[in-house]
Amino acid sequence: MFNNLTPVVKNIIILNIAIYIGTVFIAPALYDDLSLWFFMNPKFQVWQVFTHMFMHDFSSFMHILFNMYALLLFGPLLERWMGSNRFIFFYLACGIGAYLLTTGIDYFQYLGYVSELSSQGASEAEISQAIFTRTSLAVPMVGASGCIFGLMAGFAYLYPNMPFQILFIPFQIKAKWLIGAYVLYETLSTFGILRLQDNVGHAAHLGGAIFGFIMVWYWKRNDMDGYRID
């Protein structure tokens, strides 16, 4: 697996590990500054739209471990297919797609909070204080998962029949079924149909997958089919 590592995938993994070590062990004060807060939260800064893609949950090493493993698994073939420069754009665009869908859903939630608190007679300052200290909008968004789901969706479109062996499952599963099941789960969770993991950014996963699929679908149909690796 490591012998097939491509330049951008390698550098993204190194960057994620370096930022994880830096914000968890060396300079934890930077954690809030680099995490992504809701855009109406006083802690929000524009650069967080990009920096949050390289941040991970400081309380769970498995968060960064699984994301980097998935990047290692799906990234190299995609980078070879689309080229390193376009892969950088693709990776970041998937992360922005994750941000946009999450923020859109959060904004409607924010409006609901404002309406409810206003009807109770709360002032503007009291509303802001309540929302950004006692609701889900008081928690920042971190992780490369939106980018990773974009890679997975693009991979499933390009290589739908590639088999994968999953731990504890005695048979191989094709990429289209494996990744399709993940995306379906994230879709159902985003809309509250499933509620198995309340602390996971399901909308970010779904947003990344949507953007990743659309980009790979468009590029393959227009100008990159000749570069596909079977």
Backbone hydrogen bonds in HBPLUS format (Angstrom, degrees):
<---DONOR---> <-ACCEPTOR-->    atom                        ^
c    i                          cat <-CA-CA->   ^        H-A-AA   ^      H-
h    n   atom  resd res      DA  || num        DHA   H-A  angle D-A-AA Bond
n    s   type  num  typ     dist DA aas  dist angle  dist       angle   num
A0004-ASN N   A0001-MET O   3.18 MM   3  5.55 147.9  2.28 105.9 114.6     1
A0005-LEU N   A0002-PHE O   3.27 MM   3  5.19 164.8  2.30 106.5 107.8     2
A0010-LYS N   A0006-THR O   2.95 MM   4  6.04 164.4  1.97 159.8 164.8     3
A0011-ASN N   A0007-PRO O   3.00 MM   4  6.24 160.8  2.03 149.3 154.2     4
A0012-ILE N   A0008-VAL O   2.86 MM   4  6.05 154.5  1.92 153.5 160.4     5
A0013-ILE N   A0009-VAL O   3.03 MM   4  6.22 160.2  2.07 151.4 156.3     6
A0014-ILE N   A0010-LYS O   3.00 MM   4  6.27 161.5  2.04 149.5 154.7     7
A0015-LEU N   A0011-ASN O   2.89 MM   4  6.03 159.8  1.93 145.1 150.7     8
A0016-ASN N   A0012-ILE O   2.92 MM   4  6.11 160.4  1.96 150.1 155.0     9
A0017-ILE N   A0013-ILE O   3.01 MM   4  6.22 164.3  2.04 152.6 156.6    10
A0018-ALA N   A0014-ILE O   2.88 MM   4  6.05 161.1  1.92 151.1 156.9    11
A0019-ILE N   A0015-LEU O   2.95 MM   4  6.10 163.6  1.97 150.6 154.6    12
A0020-TYR N   A0016-ASN O   2.92 MM   4  6.04 153.7  1.99 144.6 152.7    13
A0021-ILE N   A0017-ILE O   2.95 MM   4  6.17 168.5  1.96 153.3 155.6    14
A0022-GLY N   A0018-ALA O   2.87 MM   4  6.01 158.3  1.92 144.7 151.8    15
A0023-THR N   A0019-ILE O   2.86 MM   4  5.92 166.0  1.88 151.3 153.8    16
A0024-VAL N   A0020-TYR O   2.99 MM   4  5.88 140.5  2.15 145.1 154.7    17
A0025-PHE N   A0021-ILE O   2.90 MM   4  5.46 157.8  1.95 138.9 146.3    18
A0026-ILE N   A0021-ILE O   3.33 MM   5  6.69 142.4  2.48 145.1 152.6    19
A0027-ALA N   A0022-GLY O   2.56 MM   5  5.59 172.3  1.57 171.7 171.8    20
A0030-LEU N   A0027-ALA O   3.01 MM   3  5.90 168.3  2.02 128.5 131.8    21
A0031-TYR N   A0028-PRO O   3.06 MM   3  5.40 160.7  2.10 111.0 117.2    22
A0034-LEU N   A0030-LEU O   3.04 MM   4  6.20 143.7  2.18 156.9 165.1    23
A0035-SER N   A0031-TYR O   3.02 MM   4  6.07 135.9  2.22 146.2 157.7    24
A0036-LEU N   A0141-MET O   3.03 MM 105  4.89 165.0  2.05 147.2 146.7    25
A0141-MET N   A0036-LEU O   2.65 MM 105  4.89 166.1  1.67 144.2 147.3    26
A0041-ASN N   A0038-PHE O   2.80 MM   3  5.32 162.8  1.83 124.6 130.4    27
A0044-PHE N   A0041-ASN O   2.92 MM   3  5.53 169.2  1.93 125.4 129.0    28
A0048-GLN N   A0045-GLN O   3.04 MM   3  5.63 151.7  2.12 115.9 124.3    29
A0049-VAL N   A0046-VAL O   3.14 MM   3  6.01 164.9  2.16 125.7 128.8    30
A0050-PHE N   A0047-TRP O   3.03 MM   3  5.72 148.7  2.13 116.5 123.7    31
A0051-THR N   A0047-TRP O   2.99 MM   4  6.23 173.4  1.99 153.9 155.9    32
A0052-HIS N   A0048-GLN O   3.11 MM   4  5.51 160.2  2.16 132.8 136.0    33
A0053-MET N   A0050-PHE O   3.22 MM   3  5.85 152.2  2.30 115.3 122.2    34
A0054-PHE N   A0051-THR O   3.03 MM   3  5.65 161.9  2.06 117.9 123.6    35
A0055-MET N   A0052-HIS O   3.21 MM   3  5.03 167.0  2.23 103.0 105.9    36
A0143-GLY N   A0052-HIS O   3.00 MM  91  6.10 139.8  2.16 167.9 160.1    37
A0143-GLY N   A0055-MET O   2.79 MM  88  5.03 103.9  2.38 118.2 130.1    38
A0060-SER N   A0057-ASP O   3.32 MM   3  5.60 166.8  2.34 109.0 113.0    39
A0063-HIS N   A0060-SER O   3.22 MM   3  5.70 149.3  2.32 109.0 116.2    40
A0065-LEU N   A0061-PHE O   3.10 MM   4  6.26 160.0  2.14 150.2 156.3    41
A0066-PHE N   A0062-MET O   2.92 MM   4  5.90 173.2  1.93 150.0 150.8    42
A0067-ASN N   A0063-HIS O   3.28 MM   4  6.39 160.6  2.32 141.8 147.5    43
A0068-MET N   A0064-ILE O   2.94 MM   4  6.00 164.9  1.97 151.0 154.9    44
A0069-TYR N   A0065-LEU O   2.97 MM   4  6.10 150.2  2.06 144.1 152.9    45
A0070-ALA N   A0066-PHE O   2.98 MM   4  6.14 159.5  2.02 146.7 151.7    46
A0071-LEU N   A0067-ASN O   2.95 MM   4  6.20 153.2  2.02 144.3 152.2    47
A0072-LEU N   A0068-MET O   2.92 MM   4  6.07 155.5  1.98 142.4 148.9    48
A0073-LEU N   A0069-TYR O   2.90 MM   4  6.09 139.1  2.07 140.5 152.4    49
A0074-PHE N   A0070-ALA O   2.89 MM   4  6.03 167.6  1.91 158.3 159.1    50
A0075-GLY N   A0071-LEU O   2.81 MM   4  5.01 145.2  1.93 131.7 142.3    51
A0079-GLU N   A0075-GLY O   2.87 MM   4  6.08 160.1  1.91 162.1 168.9    52
A0080-ARG N   A0076-PRO O   2.95 MM   4  6.17 159.1  1.99 152.4 157.5    53
A0081-TRP N   A0077-LEU O   3.03 MM   4  6.18 148.8  2.13 139.8 148.6    54
A0082-MET N   A0078-LEU O   2.95 MM   4  6.14 163.9  1.98 156.7 159.2    55
A0083-GLY N   A0079-GLU O   2.75 MM   4  5.21 136.4  1.93 139.1 148.5    56
A0087-PHE N   A0083-GLY O   2.94 MM   4  6.03 143.7  2.07 145.4 156.8    57
A0088-ILE N   A0084-SER O   3.07 MM   4  6.36 149.5  2.16 149.1 155.2    58
A0089-PHE N   A0085-ASN O   3.33 MM   4  6.70 163.1  2.36 146.7 149.9    59
A0090-PHE N   A0086-ARG O   2.83 MM   4  6.02 160.9  1.86 149.5 155.6    60
A0091-TYR N   A0087-PHE O   2.84 MM   4  5.98 165.9  1.86 153.6 156.3    61
A0092-LEU N   A0088-ILE O   3.10 MM   4  6.31 172.9  2.11 155.2 156.5    62
A0093-ALA N   A0089-PHE O   2.84 MM   4  5.93 156.9  1.89 151.0 158.5    63
A0094-CYS N   A0090-PHE O   2.99 MM   4  6.19 152.8  2.07 149.7 155.8    64
A0095-GLY N   A0091-TYR O   3.24 MM   4  6.57 152.5  2.32 142.1 149.3    65
A0096-ILE N   A0092-LEU O   2.92 MM   4  6.29 149.2  2.02 147.2 156.2    66
A0097-GLY N   A0093-ALA O   2.83 MM   4  6.07 152.7  1.90 146.2 154.1    67
A0098-ALA N   A0094-CYS O   2.97 MM   4  6.24 150.2  2.06 143.8 151.4    68
A0099-TYR N   A0095-GLY O   3.04 MM   4  6.33 151.1  2.13 139.8 147.5    69
A0100-LEU N   A0096-ILE O   2.85 MM   4  6.13 159.7  1.89 155.1 159.8    70
A0101-LEU N   A0097-GLY O   3.16 MM   4  6.35 171.5  2.16 153.5 154.4    71
A0102-THR N   A0098-ALA O   3.13 MM   4  6.17 164.0  2.16 146.0 151.1    72
A0103-THR N   A0099-TYR O   2.82 MM   4  5.91 163.3  1.85 153.2 158.3    73
A0104-GLY N   A0100-LEU O   2.92 MM   4  6.03 155.5  1.98 145.7 152.5    74
A0105-ILE N   A0101-LEU O   3.10 MM   4  6.31 163.7  2.12 151.2 154.4    75
A0106-ASP N   A0102-THR O   2.85 MM   4  6.03 159.5  1.89 149.4 156.3    76
A0107-TYR N   A0103-THR O   2.82 MM   4  5.92 144.8  1.94 144.5 153.2    77
A0108-PHE N   A0104-GLY O   3.37 MM   4  6.69 156.8  2.43 144.3 148.2    78
A0109-GLN N   A0105-ILE O   3.12 MM   4  6.42 152.3  2.20 144.3 152.6    79
A0110-TYR N   A0106-ASP O   2.73 MM   4  5.99 150.4  1.82 145.9 154.9    80
A0111-LEU N   A0107-TYR O   2.89 MM   4  6.22 156.9  1.94 151.1 156.1    81
A0112-GLY N   A0108-PHE O   3.12 MM   4  6.35 148.7  2.22 139.1 147.1    82
A0113-TYR N   A0109-GLN O   3.01 MM   4  6.38 154.9  2.07 150.4 156.8    83
A0114-VAL N   A0110-TYR O   2.94 MM   4  6.23 163.8  1.96 155.4 159.7    84
A0115-SER N   A0111-LEU O   2.94 MM   4  6.10 162.3  1.98 147.0 151.6    85
A0116-GLU N   A0112-GLY O   2.99 MM   4  6.16 163.8  2.02 149.6 154.0    86
A0117-LEU N   A0113-TYR O   2.92 MM   4  6.08 170.6  1.92 157.9 160.3    87
A0118-SER N   A0114-VAL O   2.84 MM   4  5.84 153.5  1.91 147.3 155.3    88
A0119-SER N   A0115-SER O   3.09 MM   4  6.20 153.4  2.16 143.0 149.2    89
A0120-GLN N   A0117-LEU O   3.08 MM   3  5.06 139.2  2.25  94.0 106.1    90
A0122-ALA N   A0117-LEU O   3.13 MM   5  5.62 163.8  2.16 154.2 149.5    91
A0121-GLY N   A0118-SER O   2.92 MM   3  5.10 160.1  1.96 107.5 113.1    92
A0127-ILE N   A0123-SER O   2.85 MM   4  6.07 152.0  1.93 150.6 158.6    93
A0128-SER N   A0124-GLU O   3.01 MM   4  6.24 166.8  2.03 149.6 152.5    94
A0129-GLN N   A0125-ALA O   2.95 MM   4  6.11 162.2  1.99 146.7 152.1    95
A0130-ALA N   A0126-GLU O   2.94 MM   4  6.04 159.5  1.98 144.6 150.0    96
A0131-ILE N   A0127-ILE O   2.92 MM   4  6.10 169.8  1.93 157.5 160.1    97
A0132-PHE N   A0128-SER O   3.03 MM   4  6.03 167.8  2.04 152.1 155.5    98
A0134-ARG N   A0130-ALA O   2.94 MM   4  5.54 150.0  2.03 146.7 151.8    99
A0138-ALA N   A0135-THR O   3.04 MM   3  5.62 161.5  2.08 117.2 120.6   100
A0139-VAL N   A0136-SER O   3.24 MM   3  5.65 160.7  2.28 113.1 115.2   101
A0147-CYS N   A0144-ALA O   3.04 MM   3  5.35 115.2  2.48 106.5 121.4   102
A0148-ILE N   A0144-ALA O   2.90 MM   4  6.15 160.5  1.94 155.5 162.1   103
A0149-PHE N   A0145-SER O   2.85 MM   4  6.04 159.6  1.89 151.8 155.8   104
A0150-GLY N   A0146-GLY O   3.14 MM   4  6.33 142.6  2.28 137.6 147.5   105
A0150-GLY N   A0147-CYS O   3.11 MM   3  5.10 122.5  2.45  93.7 108.6   106
A0151-LEU N   A0147-CYS O   3.02 MM   4  6.44 150.3  2.11 147.5 155.6   107
A0152-MET N   A0148-ILE O   2.90 MM   4  6.21 158.4  1.95 150.1 156.4   108
A0153-ALA N   A0149-PHE O   2.95 MM   4  6.07 160.0  1.99 143.8 148.4   109
A0154-GLY N   A0150-GLY O   3.04 MM   4  6.20 164.2  2.06 147.7 152.2   110
A0155-PHE N   A0151-LEU O   2.81 MM   4  5.92 155.9  1.87 149.8 157.3   111
A0156-ALA N   A0152-MET O   2.89 MM   4  6.09 159.3  1.93 148.7 153.8   112
A0157-TYR N   A0153-ALA O   3.17 MM   4  6.41 144.8  2.30 140.8 149.5   113
A0158-LEU N   A0154-GLY O   3.06 MM   4  6.32 157.6  2.11 148.8 154.5   114
A0159-TYR N   A0155-PHE O   2.74 MM   4  5.71 168.2  1.76 161.1 164.9   115
A0162-MET N   A0159-TYR O   3.26 MM   3  5.62 171.4  2.26 116.8 118.8   116
A0176-LYS N   A0160-PRO O   2.96 MM  16  4.56 162.5  1.99 138.2 132.3   117
A0175-ALA N   A0162-MET O   2.84 MM  13  5.46 136.5  2.03 141.5 154.1   118
A0164-PHE N   A0173-ILE O   2.78 MM   9  5.22 142.2  1.92 131.4 143.2   119
A0173-ILE N   A0164-PHE O   2.79 MM   9  5.22 160.5  1.82 148.2 153.4   120
A0169-ILE N   A0166-ILE O   3.04 MM   3  5.52 159.7  2.08 134.2 136.2   121
A0177-TRP N   A0174-LYS O   3.07 MM   3  5.58 130.7  2.32 110.9 122.8   122
A0178-LEU N   A0174-LYS O   2.99 MM   4  6.22 170.4  2.00 162.2 165.4   123
A0179-ILE N   A0175-ALA O   2.87 MM   4  5.74 163.6  1.90 152.5 156.7   124
A0180-GLY N   A0176-LYS O   3.09 MM   4  5.48 136.9  2.29 113.2 125.9   125
A0181-ALA N   A0177-TRP O   2.98 MM   4  5.93 149.3  2.08 136.3 143.0   126
A0182-TYR N   A0178-LEU O   3.26 MM   4  6.60 153.7  2.33 141.8 148.4   127
A0183-VAL N   A0179-ILE O   2.94 MM   4  6.24 164.3  1.96 157.2 160.6   128
A0184-LEU N   A0180-GLY O   2.92 MM   4  6.08 156.1  1.98 146.2 153.1   129
A0185-TYR N   A0181-ALA O   2.95 MM   4  6.13 159.3  1.99 146.6 152.2   130
A0186-GLU N   A0182-TYR O   2.95 MM   4  6.26 158.4  2.00 150.2 156.0   131
A0187-THR N   A0183-VAL O   2.90 MM   4  6.09 149.0  1.99 145.1 153.8   132
A0188-LEU N   A0184-LEU O   2.96 MM   4  6.21 168.1  1.98 156.9 158.8   133
A0189-SER N   A0185-TYR O   2.93 MM   4  6.08 150.5  2.01 145.0 153.9   134
A0190-THR N   A0186-GLU O   2.86 MM   4  5.93 149.7  1.95 141.0 149.0   135
A0191-PHE N   A0187-THR O   3.27 MM   4  6.53 154.8  2.33 148.6 153.3   136
A0193-ILE N   A0188-LEU O   2.80 MM   5  5.06 135.1  2.01 167.6 163.3   137
A0194-LEU N   A0188-LEU O   3.23 MM   6  5.60 152.3  2.31 112.2 113.0   138
A0192-GLY N   A0189-SER O   3.12 MM   3  4.98 162.5  2.15 103.3 106.8   139
A0202-HIS N   A0200-VAL O   2.97 MM   2  5.72 129.6  2.23 108.6  93.6   140
A0204-ALA N   A0201-GLY O   3.11 MM   3  5.33 123.7  2.44 101.3 115.0   141
A0205-HIS N   A0201-GLY O   3.21 MM   4  6.61 154.7  2.28 150.4 157.2   142
A0206-LEU N   A0202-HIS O   2.95 MM   4  6.25 162.9  1.98 154.2 158.7   143
A0207-GLY N   A0203-ALA O   2.80 MM   4  5.92 161.3  1.83 148.4 154.1   144
A0208-GLY N   A0204-ALA O   2.97 MM   4  6.09 162.8  2.00 147.8 152.0   145
A0209-ALA N   A0205-HIS O   3.03 MM   4  6.22 158.8  2.07 145.9 151.9   146
A0210-ILE N   A0206-LEU O   2.93 MM   4  6.16 158.7  1.98 152.7 158.0   147
A0211-PHE N   A0207-GLY O   3.10 MM   4  6.29 171.3  2.11 152.5 154.4   148
A0212-GLY N   A0208-GLY O   2.87 MM   4  5.97 163.4  1.90 150.9 156.4   149
A0213-PHE N   A0209-ALA O   2.93 MM   4  6.00 164.8  1.96 148.6 152.7   150
A0214-ILE N   A0210-ILE O   3.05 MM   4  6.20 169.2  2.06 152.1 155.2   151
A0215-MET N   A0211-PHE O   3.02 MM   4  6.17 165.3  2.05 153.1 156.8   152
A0216-VAL N   A0212-GLY O   3.12 MM   4  6.25 173.0  2.12 152.6 154.8   153
A0217-TRP N   A0213-PHE O   2.87 MM   4  5.91 162.9  1.90 153.7 159.5   154
A0218-TYR N   A0214-ILE O   2.93 MM   4  6.02 159.3  1.97 146.4 152.0   155
A0219-TRP N   A0215-MET O   2.91 MM   4  6.10 172.1  1.91 157.1 159.2   156
A0220-LYS N   A0216-VAL O   2.93 MM   4  5.93 162.8  1.96 149.4 154.5   157
A0221-ARG N   A0217-TRP O   3.15 MM   4  6.21 156.4  2.20 142.3 148.5   158
A0222-ASN N   A0218-TYR O   3.10 MM   4  6.21 138.9  2.28 145.5 156.1   159
A0223-ASP N   A0219-TRP O   3.07 MM   4  5.78 141.9  2.22 140.7 150.4   160
A0224-MET N   A0219-TRP O   3.02 MM   5  5.66 139.9  2.18 157.6 152.7   161
A0227-TYR N   A0224-MET O   2.98 MM   3  5.54 161.7  2.01 118.7 124.6   162
A0228-ARG N   A0225-ASP O   3.23 MM   3  5.51 169.1  2.24 112.4 115.1   163
